[in-house]
Amino acid sequence: LTLRPVRLTPGRPLPPALLTKLRVCSIAAEELAAQSAPLTLSRLQQDLPLADDTEVAALGALELLLGWARDFAAPAQRRTLAQALRELRGLLEEARLRQQRSV
């Protein structure tokens, strides 16, 4: 996993590389256990969601960060950030619903 900056563009307001980096930063301890680690690493390589708790934590943190960044962005960048936030909120809602169903 490289830690190069990720660029948000109107065509890709929420790039998979950004979501993967957030998932790594928010990973739950049980996903690193010996029996879970291979599946976790495979899902990260494929840019797929991890456990629901990890997804909610990662996407929730990104929602706060993008909301904060929008206040300091130029008008054209605000449109891209708004687009990213809409997409992100849809993903976050799906993750929260899955999380509630699994309880």
Secondary structure, 3 states (H helix, E strand, C coil): CCCCCCCCCCCCCCCHHHHHHHHHHHCCHHHHCCCCHHHHHHHHHCCCCCCHHHHHHHHHHHHHHHHHHHCCCCHHHHHHHHHHHHHHHHHHHHHHHHHHHHC
